[in-house]
Structure formats: C-alpha cells, structure tokens
Amino acid sequence: MKKKFTLKGLGCASCAAKMETAICKLDGVKQATVNYMTTKLIVEGEEDQMPAILREAEKIIKKIEPDVIIKKA
C-alpha cells in the first residue's frame, strides 16, 4: 500500500533526508521518500501496519521540523 502526503513548511533538504532515513527504518515500511523540492512524502508499506507507520512517521517529522504541516496529497 502506498500513501502520499504534502509537507507544508518543509525547511531544508538535510531535514528531509533525516526524515526519509528515519521513516525507512520503521517496522513494516518497504520504501519511503521525502522530496524536498516537491515537499512530498511517499510511504509504501504493509497495509495492516499503515496506521501505526503513519503515526510514527508524523512523530519523526514533528521531532525534526516541528512547524511542518502534514496533508494528504
């Protein structure tokens, strides 16, 4: 299952890379990409684990950049 989001207020490419690395390490994630230029987050993972994956991904994003607003794309 693939989910797409827009990260409003994403401030730097380095932060985007940190987010991507951390989200990729989450349990059940097959692939995750954070594109700084398009401010898009794409998470691909196990369908039954997706709610937990998205909760953890949001925590990671808020920890790295607290002002980012996550919206479904």
Secondary structure, 3 states (H helix, E strand, C coil): CEEEEEEECCCCHHHHHHHHHHHHCCCCEEEEEEECCCCEEEEEECHHHHHHHHHHHHHHHHHHCCCCEEEEC
